[in-house]
Amino acid sequence: MANQPNDERSPEQEPGRAIQSIPFGKVVARIYRNVSQKDGVYYRVKFFRQESDGEKEWLAKSFFHEDMVSVAKAATASYIWLVDNTDYVPTSVLSVVAKFGRVDESGENSPVHEVQVGNVLASVWENTSRAGNLYHKVSFRRGENLGSEVWFWNNFRPEDLSHVAQAATSCRMWFGEMRGGFQRNDVKSEGEKNRPAKRKPRRAAK
């Protein structure tokens, strides 16, 4: 049985200074501004889910099936905000990585469903809480070429945001097709608190 990935870290630098937060339900999109010698000013967007176990709060990077609409809305709203409030100029040219997947995810560690839209990979992970209840969470990653290899990031370019929204919508439809939609068990005190151990970043398949 697969476990959703925890906060994977990549060799990419931090996305920059947070300039805006856009909440929808328990989903929060944070927009970052950064500057590099190579690219000048650029923007990145990260998505989080607000979690709580009754004692403390944290921001998770994976989402329940009922969050898919909020993820799609947050992605769309982030793009609109960037166009209206920054110097970001939309581009129609986007280099898309060929179909990819996680090279380390096989057998018991594989997601139960994946969808790739553009460079965005959405993975559905099946989990079991300490109480034995089954639940699912969804992670979103961006694939990007680094030389001859493909690496995953947990932040997104403005050009990727429509693909995040499409991937979230596709996952929502998949959940709806599976037994009329998975019903989330009462796992707030068990499953959500029982977050999997951190994992090292992995390279994607070529």
Secondary structure, 3 states (H helix, E strand, C coil): CCCCCCCCCCCCCCCCEEEEEEEECCEEEEEEEEEECCCEEEEEEEEEEEEECCCCEEEECEECHHHHHHHHHHHHHHHHHHHHHCCCCCCCCCCCCCCCCECCCCHHHCCCEEEEECCEEEEEEEEECCCCCEEEEEEEEEEEEECCEEEEECCECHHHHHHHHHHHHHHHHHHHHCCCCCCCCCCCCCCCCCCCCCCCCCEECC
